[in-house]
Amino acid sequence: MATIAKTHAPLGAVNNLHGAGFFTQVLTNILRWNDERNTRKALSALTDAQLDDIGLSREDVAKF
């Protein structure tokens, strides 16, 4: 007869896992925000003619 061992995660392990996911998501959002900020900063430094050359306008820069 086969025996099935039932193991359970330690108390709080699931909460720790959810907490790690939460902090990972927060970090991901911060990194995305910083990338978008750097993109806006770089594009804002371009002239209107340079933006036109790459197919963007000042309004497009504000959307990044």
PDB file of N, CA, C and O in Angstrom:
ATOM      1  N   MET A   1       0.846  -1.169   0.000  1.00  0.00           N
ATOM      2  CA  MET A   1       0.000   0.000   0.000  1.00  0.00           C
ATOM      3  C   MET A   1       0.896   1.238   0.000  1.00  0.00           C
ATOM      4  O   MET A   1       1.859   1.320   0.762  1.00  0.00           O
ATOM      5  N   ALA A   2       0.578   2.164  -0.834  1.00  0.00           N
ATOM      6  CA  ALA A   2       1.359   3.390  -0.937  1.00  0.00           C
ATOM      7  C   ALA A   2       0.919   4.377   0.136  1.00  0.00           C
ATOM      8  O   ALA A   2      -0.258   4.478   0.483  1.00  0.00           O
ATOM      9  N   THR A   3       1.895   5.087   0.637  1.00  0.00           N
ATOM     10  CA  THR A   3       1.618   6.092   1.652  1.00  0.00           C
ATOM     11  C   THR A   3       1.878   7.463   1.058  1.00  0.00           C
ATOM     12  O   THR A   3       2.918   7.692   0.440  1.00  0.00           O
ATOM     13  N   ILE A   4       0.965   8.343   1.237  1.00  0.00           N
ATOM     14  CA  ILE A   4       1.122   9.720   0.738  1.00  0.00           C
ATOM     15  C   ILE A   4       1.446  10.608   1.923  1.00  0.00           C
ATOM     16  O   ILE A   4       0.691  10.686   2.892  1.00  0.00           O
ATOM     17  N   ALA A   5       2.571  11.266   1.823  1.00  0.00           N
ATOM     18  CA  ALA A   5       2.964  12.188   2.893  1.00  0.00           C
ATOM     19  C   ALA A   5       2.342  13.544   2.618  1.00  0.00           C
ATOM     20  O   ALA A   5       2.485  14.098   1.528  1.00  0.00           O
ATOM     21  N   LYS A   6       1.667  14.059   3.592  1.00  0.00           N
ATOM     22  CA  LYS A   6       1.086  15.390   3.448  1.00  0.00           C
ATOM     23  C   LYS A   6       2.001  16.384   4.145  1.00  0.00           C
ATOM     24  O   LYS A   6       2.202  16.333   5.359  1.00  0.00           O
ATOM     25  N   THR A   7       2.540  17.276   3.355  1.00  0.00           N
ATOM     26  CA  THR A   7       3.400  18.306   3.948  1.00  0.00           C
ATOM     27  C   THR A   7       2.720  19.647   3.750  1.00  0.00           C
ATOM     28  O   THR A   7       2.072  19.895   2.733  1.00  0.00           O
ATOM     29  N   HIS A   8       2.876  20.465   4.701  1.00  0.00           N
ATOM     30  CA  HIS A   8       2.275  21.793   4.655  1.00  0.00           C
ATOM     31  C   HIS A   8       3.370  22.835   4.752  1.00  0.00           C
ATOM     32  O   HIS A   8       4.404  22.615   5.383  1.00  0.00           O
ATOM     33  N   ALA A   9       3.133  23.969   4.120  1.00  0.00           N
ATOM     34  CA  ALA A   9       4.081  25.072   4.218  1.00  0.00           C
ATOM     35  C   ALA A   9       4.057  25.597   5.652  1.00  0.00           C
ATOM     36  O   ALA A   9       3.015  25.579   6.307  1.00  0.00           O
ATOM     37  N   PRO A  10       5.192  26.057   6.130  1.00  0.00           N
ATOM     38  CA  PRO A  10       5.220  26.625   7.475  1.00  0.00           C
ATOM     39  C   PRO A  10       4.255  27.808   7.589  1.00  0.00           C
ATOM     40  O   PRO A  10       3.967  28.506   6.618  1.00  0.00           O
ATOM     41  N   LEU A  11       3.779  27.997   8.794  1.00  0.00           N
ATOM     42  CA  LEU A  11       2.853  29.087   9.040  1.00  0.00           C
ATOM     43  C   LEU A  11       3.463  30.410   8.590  1.00  0.00           C
ATOM     44  O   LEU A  11       4.562  30.760   9.019  1.00  0.00           O
ATOM     45  N   GLY A  12       2.787  31.123   7.759  1.00  0.00           N
ATOM     46  CA  GLY A  12       3.271  32.425   7.293  1.00  0.00           C
ATOM     47  C   GLY A  12       4.032  32.359   5.982  1.00  0.00           C
ATOM     48  O   GLY A  12       4.331  33.407   5.410  1.00  0.00           O
ATOM     49  N   ALA A  13       4.361  31.166   5.478  1.00  0.00           N
ATOM     50  CA  ALA A  13       5.136  31.059   4.236  1.00  0.00           C
ATOM     51  C   ALA A  13       4.362  31.637   3.056  1.00  0.00           C
ATOM     52  O   ALA A  13       4.939  32.296   2.192  1.00  0.00           O
ATOM     53  N   VAL A  14       3.075  31.393   3.022  1.00  0.00           N
ATOM     54  CA  VAL A  14       2.255  31.915   1.931  1.00  0.00           C
ATOM     55  C   VAL A  14       2.214  33.437   1.996  1.00  0.00           C
ATOM     56  O   VAL A  14       2.315  34.112   0.972  1.00  0.00           O
ATOM     57  N   ASN A  15       2.068  33.965   3.184  1.00  0.00           N
ATOM     58  CA  ASN A  15       2.061  35.426   3.323  1.00  0.00           C
ATOM     59  C   ASN A  15       3.391  36.019   2.905  1.00  0.00           C
ATOM     60  O   ASN A  15       3.429  37.079   2.280  1.00  0.00           O
ATOM     61  N   ASN A  16       4.493  35.342   3.245  1.00  0.00           N
ATOM     62  CA  ASN A  16       5.810  35.816   2.834  1.00  0.00           C
ATOM     63  C   ASN A  16       5.937  35.816   1.320  1.00  0.00           C
ATOM     64  O   ASN A  16       6.509  36.737   0.737  1.00  0.00           O
ATOM     65  N   LEU A  17       5.401  34.782   0.688  1.00  0.00           N
ATOM     66  CA  LEU A  17       5.456  34.689  -0.763  1.00  0.00           C
ATOM     67  C   LEU A  17       4.656  35.816  -1.401  1.00  0.00           C
ATOM     68  O   LEU A  17       5.109  36.429  -2.368  1.00  0.00           O
ATOM     69  N   HIS A  18       3.476  36.092  -0.869  1.00  0.00           N
ATOM     70  CA  HIS A  18       2.674  37.196  -1.379  1.00  0.00           C
ATOM     71  C   HIS A  18       3.378  38.527  -1.136  1.00  0.00           C
ATOM     72  O   HIS A  18       3.346  39.412  -1.992  1.00  0.00           O
ATOM     73  N   GLY A  19       4.000  38.671   0.000  1.00  0.00           N
ATOM     74  CA  GLY A  19       4.729  39.897   0.313  1.00  0.00           C
ATOM     75  C   GLY A  19       5.891  40.110  -0.630  1.00  0.00           C
ATOM     76  O   GLY A  19       6.148  41.237  -1.052  1.00  0.00           O
ATOM     77  N   ALA A  20       6.601  39.041  -0.969  1.00  0.00           N
ATOM     78  CA  ALA A  20       7.719  39.148  -1.907  1.00  0.00           C
ATOM     79  C   ALA A  20       7.211  39.560  -3.275  1.00  0.00           C
ATOM     80  O   ALA A  20       7.842  40.372  -3.951  1.00  0.00           O
ATOM     81  N   GLY A  21       6.082  39.014  -3.690  1.00  0.00           N
ATOM     82  CA  GLY A  21       5.475  39.396  -4.972  1.00  0.00           C
ATOM     83  C   GLY A  21       5.078  40.859  -4.977  1.00  0.00           C
ATOM     84  O   GLY A  21       5.248  41.551  -5.980  1.00  0.00           O
ATOM     85  N   PHE A  22       4.553  41.328  -3.862  1.00  0.00           N
ATOM     86  CA  PHE A  22       4.162  42.731  -3.752  1.00  0.00           C
ATOM     87  C   PHE A  22       5.376  43.646  -3.916  1.00  0.00           C
ATOM     88  O   PHE A  22       5.331  44.619  -4.669  1.00  0.00           O
ATOM     89  N   PHE A  23       6.452  43.328  -3.213  1.00  0.00           N
ATOM     90  CA  PHE A  23       7.644  44.175  -3.293  1.00  0.00           C
ATOM     91  C   PHE A  23       8.310  44.085  -4.663  1.00  0.00           C
ATOM     92  O   PHE A  23       8.882  45.064  -5.143  1.00  0.00           O
ATOM     93  N   THR A  24       8.237  42.922  -5.288  1.00  0.00           N
ATOM     94  CA  THR A  24       8.758  42.778  -6.643  1.00  0.00           C
ATOM     95  C   THR A  24       7.978  43.670  -7.600  1.00  0.00           C
ATOM     96  O   THR A  24       8.563  44.322  -8.466  1.00  0.00           O
ATOM     97  N   GLN A  25       6.664  43.698  -7.445  1.00  0.00           N
ATOM     98  CA  GLN A  25       5.819  44.536  -8.305  1.00  0.00           C
ATOM     99  C   GLN A  25       6.100  46.015  -8.066  1.00  0.00           C
ATOM    100  O   GLN A  25       6.154  46.796  -9.017  1.00  0.00           O
ATOM    101  N   VAL A  26       6.277  46.404  -6.814  1.00  0.00           N
ATOM    102  CA  VAL A  26       6.602  47.799  -6.500  1.00  0.00           C
ATOM    103  C   VAL A  26       7.931  48.181  -7.145  1.00  0.00           C
ATOM    104  O   VAL A  26       8.044  49.245  -7.754  1.00  0.00           O
ATOM    105  N   LEU A  27       8.926  47.323  -7.012  1.00  0.00           N
ATOM    106  CA  LEU A  27      10.237  47.594  -7.614  1.00  0.00           C
ATOM    107  C   LEU A  27      10.126  47.685  -9.137  1.00  0.00           C
ATOM    108  O   LEU A  27      10.731  48.564  -9.751  1.00  0.00           O
ATOM    109  N   THR A  28       9.370  46.796  -9.738  1.00  0.00           N
ATOM    110  CA  THR A  28       9.165  46.826 -11.187  1.00  0.00           C
ATOM    111  C   THR A  28       8.527  48.138 -11.610  1.00  0.00           C
ATOM    112  O   THR A  28       8.936  48.731 -12.608  1.00  0.00           O
ATOM    113  N   ASN A  29       7.533  48.597 -10.868  1.00  0.00           N
ATOM    114  CA  ASN A  29       6.860  49.856 -11.189  1.00  0.00           C
ATOM    115  C   ASN A  29       7.804  51.048 -11.046  1.00  0.00           C
ATOM    116  O   ASN A  29       7.763  51.971 -11.859  1.00  0.00           O
ATOM    117  N   ILE A  30       8.641  51.032 -10.033  1.00  0.00           N
ATOM    118  CA  ILE A  30       9.598  52.123  -9.840  1.00  0.00           C
ATOM    119  C   ILE A  30      10.602  52.153 -10.988  1.00  0.00           C
ATOM    120  O   ILE A  30      10.917  53.220 -11.514  1.00  0.00           O
ATOM    121  N   LEU A  31      11.101  50.989 -11.374  1.00  0.00           N
ATOM    122  CA  LEU A  31      12.062  50.924 -12.478  1.00  0.00           C
ATOM    123  C   LEU A  31      11.427  51.374 -13.796  1.00  0.00           C
ATOM    124  O   LEU A  31      12.068  52.071 -14.582  1.00  0.00           O
ATOM    125  N   ARG A  32      10.180  50.984 -14.042  1.00  0.00           N
ATOM    126  CA  ARG A  32       9.475  51.411 -15.254  1.00  0.00           C
ATOM    127  C   ARG A  32       9.284  52.930 -15.250  1.00  0.00           C
ATOM    128  O   ARG A  32       9.504  53.593 -16.263  1.00  0.00           O
ATOM    129  N   TRP A  33       8.876  53.469 -14.109  1.00  0.00           N
ATOM    130  CA  TRP A  33       8.680  54.915 -13.993  1.00  0.00           C
ATOM    131  C   TRP A  33       9.994  55.652 -14.280  1.00  0.00           C
ATOM    132  O   TRP A  33       9.996  56.667 -14.977  1.00  0.00           O
ATOM    133  N   ASN A  34      11.102  55.145 -13.748  1.00  0.00           N
ATOM    134  CA  ASN A  34      12.391  55.792 -13.951  1.00  0.00           C
ATOM    135  C   ASN A  34      12.816  55.724 -15.418  1.00  0.00           C
ATOM    136  O   ASN A  34      13.354  56.697 -15.948  1.00  0.00           O
ATOM    137  N   ASP A  35      12.583  54.599 -16.073  1.00  0.00           N
ATOM    138  CA  ASP A  35      12.893  54.485 -17.499  1.00  0.00           C
ATOM    139  C   ASP A  35      12.080  55.489 -18.318  1.00  0.00           C
ATOM    140  O   ASP A  35      12.609  56.141 -19.218  1.00  0.00           O
ATOM    141  N   GLU A  36      10.792  55.605 -17.997  1.00  0.00           N
ATOM    142  CA  GLU A  36       9.937  56.557 -18.713  1.00  0.00           C
ATOM    143  C   GLU A  36      10.386  57.985 -18.449  1.00  0.00           C
ATOM    144  O   GLU A  36      10.359  58.819 -19.354  1.00  0.00           O
ATOM    145  N   ARG A  37      10.796  58.275 -17.228  1.00  0.00           N
ATOM    146  CA  ARG A  37      11.280  59.615 -16.885  1.00  0.00           C
ATOM    147  C   ARG A  37      12.543  59.939 -17.678  1.00  0.00           C
ATOM    148  O   ARG A  37      12.680  61.042 -18.206  1.00  0.00           O
ATOM    149  N   ASN A  38      13.462  58.982 -17.763  1.00  0.00           N
ATOM    150  CA  ASN A  38      14.693  59.200 -18.520  1.00  0.00           C
ATOM    151  C   ASN A  38      14.409  59.385 -20.009  1.00  0.00           C
ATOM    152  O   ASN A  38      15.063  60.189 -20.675  1.00  0.00           O
ATOM    153  N   THR A  39      13.440  58.646 -20.526  1.00  0.00           N
ATOM    154  CA  THR A  39      13.056  58.788 -21.935  1.00  0.00           C
ATOM    155  C   THR A  39      12.481  60.175 -22.190  1.00  0.00           C
ATOM    156  O   THR A  39      12.852  60.835 -23.161  1.00  0.00           O
ATOM    157  N   ARG A  40      11.569  60.622 -21.315  1.00  0.00           N
ATOM    158  CA  ARG A  40      10.990  61.967 -21.477  1.00  0.00           C
ATOM    159  C   ARG A  40      12.076  63.035 -21.411  1.00  0.00           C
ATOM    160  O   ARG A  40      12.059  63.991 -22.186  1.00  0.00           O
ATOM    161  N   LYS A  41      13.007  62.875 -20.498  1.00  0.00           N
ATOM    162  CA  LYS A  41      14.091  63.847 -20.334  1.00  0.00           C
ATOM    163  C   LYS A  41      14.951  63.916 -21.594  1.00  0.00           C
ATOM    164  O   LYS A  41      15.288  65.004 -22.061  1.00  0.00           O
ATOM    165  N   ALA A  42      15.305  62.756 -22.141  1.00  0.00           N
ATOM    166  CA  ALA A  42      16.134  62.722 -23.346  1.00  0.00           C
ATOM    167  C   ALA A  42      15.392  63.295 -24.545  1.00  0.00           C
ATOM    168  O   ALA A  42      15.965  64.056 -25.326  1.00  0.00           O
ATOM    169  N   LEU A  43      14.127  62.936 -24.694  1.00  0.00           N
ATOM    170  CA  LEU A  43      13.353  63.450 -25.824  1.00  0.00           C
ATOM    171  C   LEU A  43      13.076  64.939 -25.685  1.00  0.00           C
ATOM    172  O   LEU A  43      13.018  65.651 -26.688  1.00  0.00           O
ATOM    173  N   SER A  44      12.904  65.416 -24.469  1.00  0.00           N
ATOM    174  CA  SER A  44      12.654  66.841 -24.249  1.00  0.00           C
ATOM    175  C   SER A  44      13.855  67.688 -24.631  1.00  0.00           C
ATOM    176  O   SER A  44      13.710  68.869 -24.947  1.00  0.00           O
ATOM    177  N   ALA A  45      15.040  67.092 -24.602  1.00  0.00           N
ATOM    178  CA  ALA A  45      16.257  67.834 -24.951  1.00  0.00           C
ATOM    179  C   ALA A  45      16.415  68.004 -26.464  1.00  0.00           C
ATOM    180  O   ALA A  45      17.230  68.805 -26.921  1.00  0.00           O
ATOM    181  N   LEU A  46      15.632  67.247 -27.237  1.00  0.00           N
ATOM    182  CA  LEU A  46      15.722  67.347 -28.693  1.00  0.00           C
ATOM    183  C   LEU A  46      14.970  68.573 -29.207  1.00  0.00           C
ATOM    184  O   LEU A  46      14.022  69.049 -28.583  1.00  0.00           O
ATOM    185  N   THR A  47      15.416  69.068 -30.359  1.00  0.00           N
ATOM    186  CA  THR A  47      14.713  70.191 -30.995  1.00  0.00           C
ATOM    187  C   THR A  47      13.467  69.660 -31.683  1.00  0.00           C
ATOM    188  O   THR A  47      13.314  68.453 -31.870  1.00  0.00           O
ATOM    189  N   ASP A  48      12.572  70.581 -32.062  1.00  0.00           N
ATOM    190  CA  ASP A  48      11.359  70.180 -32.776  1.00  0.00           C
ATOM    191  C   ASP A  48      11.713  69.487 -34.090  1.00  0.00           C
ATOM    192  O   ASP A  48      11.050  68.528 -34.485  1.00  0.00           O
ATOM    193  N   ALA A  49      12.759  69.970 -34.769  1.00  0.00           N
ATOM    194  CA  ALA A  49      13.184  69.362 -36.034  1.00  0.00           C
ATOM    195  C   ALA A  49      13.684  67.932 -35.808  1.00  0.00           C
ATOM    196  O   ALA A  49      13.392  67.040 -36.605  1.00  0.00           O
ATOM    197  N   GLN A  50      14.428  67.716 -34.739  1.00  0.00           N
ATOM    198  CA  GLN A  50      14.922  66.375 -34.435  1.00  0.00           C
ATOM    199  C   GLN A  50      13.773  65.441 -34.090  1.00  0.00           C
ATOM    200  O   GLN A  50      13.758  64.286 -34.514  1.00  0.00           O
ATOM    201  N   LEU A  51      12.816  65.935 -33.325  1.00  0.00           N
ATOM    202  CA  LEU A  51      11.645  65.127 -32.997  1.00  0.00           C
ATOM    203  C   LEU A  51      10.875  64.769 -34.269  1.00  0.00           C
ATOM    204  O   LEU A  51      10.416  63.638 -34.426  1.00  0.00           O
ATOM    205  N   ASP A  52      10.737  65.742 -35.175  1.00  0.00           N
ATOM    206  CA  ASP A  52      10.035  65.506 -36.433  1.00  0.00           C
ATOM    207  C   ASP A  52      10.762  64.436 -37.254  1.00  0.00           C
ATOM    208  O   ASP A  52      10.122  63.613 -37.909  1.00  0.00           O
ATOM    209  N   ASP A  53      12.086  64.449 -37.218  1.00  0.00           N
ATOM    210  CA  ASP A  53      12.872  63.457 -37.953  1.00  0.00           C
ATOM    211  C   ASP A  53      12.585  62.033 -37.490  1.00  0.00           C
ATOM    212  O   ASP A  53      12.644  61.099 -38.289  1.00  0.00           O
ATOM    213  N   ILE A  54      12.280  61.861 -36.228  1.00  0.00           N
ATOM    214  CA  ILE A  54      11.988  60.517 -35.707  1.00  0.00           C
ATOM    215  C   ILE A  54      10.482  60.265 -35.590  1.00  0.00           C
ATOM    216  O   ILE A  54      10.047  59.261 -35.026  1.00  0.00           O
ATOM    217  N   GLY A  55       9.704  61.195 -36.131  1.00  0.00           N
ATOM    218  CA  GLY A  55       8.260  60.991 -36.193  1.00  0.00           C
ATOM    219  C   GLY A  55       7.521  61.279 -34.904  1.00  0.00           C
ATOM    220  O   GLY A  55       6.461  60.704 -34.657  1.00  0.00           O
ATOM    221  N   LEU A  56       8.056  62.152 -34.086  1.00  0.00           N
ATOM    222  CA  LEU A  56       7.406  62.507 -32.822  1.00  0.00           C
ATOM    223  C   LEU A  56       7.149  64.007 -32.756  1.00  0.00           C
ATOM    224  O   LEU A  56       7.764  64.793 -33.476  1.00  0.00           O
ATOM    225  N   SER A  57       6.244  64.378 -31.891  1.00  0.00           N
ATOM    226  CA  SER A  57       5.961  65.789 -31.617  1.00  0.00           C
ATOM    227  C   SER A  57       6.135  66.024 -30.118  1.00  0.00           C
ATOM    228  O   SER A  57       6.320  65.083 -29.346  1.00  0.00           O
ATOM    229  N   ARG A  58       6.073  67.289 -29.722  1.00  0.00           N
ATOM    230  CA  ARG A  58       6.177  67.603 -28.281  1.00  0.00           C
ATOM    231  C   ARG A  58       5.050  66.931 -27.490  1.00  0.00           C
ATOM    232  O   ARG A  58       5.248  66.514 -26.349  1.00  0.00           O
ATOM    233  N   GLU A  59       3.884  66.831 -28.095  1.00  0.00           N
ATOM    234  CA  GLU A  59       2.758  66.177 -27.414  1.00  0.00           C
ATOM    235  C   GLU A  59       3.046  64.697 -27.194  1.00  0.00           C
ATOM    236  O   GLU A  59       2.659  64.127 -26.173  1.00  0.00           O
ATOM    237  N   ASP A  60       3.734  64.073 -28.167  1.00  0.00           N
ATOM    238  CA  ASP A  60       4.088  62.661 -28.006  1.00  0.00           C
ATOM    239  C   ASP A  60       5.061  62.464 -26.855  1.00  0.00           C
ATOM    240  O   ASP A  60       4.976  61.472 -26.129  1.00  0.00           O
ATOM    241  N   VAL A  61       5.986  63.404 -26.684  1.00  0.00           N
ATOM    242  CA  VAL A  61       6.973  63.297 -25.609  1.00  0.00           C
ATOM    243  C   VAL A  61       6.262  63.298 -24.251  1.00  0.00           C
ATOM    244  O   VAL A  61       6.661  62.572 -23.341  1.00  0.00           O
ATOM    245  N   ALA A  62       5.245  64.086 -24.119  1.00  0.00           N
ATOM    246  CA  ALA A  62       4.509  64.167 -22.849  1.00  0.00           C
ATOM    247  C   ALA A  62       3.816  62.841 -22.501  1.00  0.00           C
ATOM    248  O   ALA A  62       3.512  62.589 -21.335  1.00  0.00           O
ATOM    249  N   LYS A  63       3.567  61.999 -23.507  1.00  0.00           N
ATOM    250  CA  LYS A  63       2.881  60.723 -23.276  1.00  0.00           C
ATOM    251  C   LYS A  63       3.799  59.639 -22.748  1.00  0.00           C
ATOM    252  O   LYS A  63       3.324  58.620 -22.245  1.00  0.00           O
ATOM    253  N   PHE A  64       5.120  59.839 -22.853  1.00  0.00           N
ATOM    254  CA  PHE A  64       6.068  58.822 -22.393  1.00  0.00           C
ATOM    255  C   PHE A  64       6.195  58.822 -20.901  1.00  0.00           C
ATOM    256  O   PHE A  64       6.953  58.027 -20.346  1.00  0.00           O
TER     257      PHE A  64
END
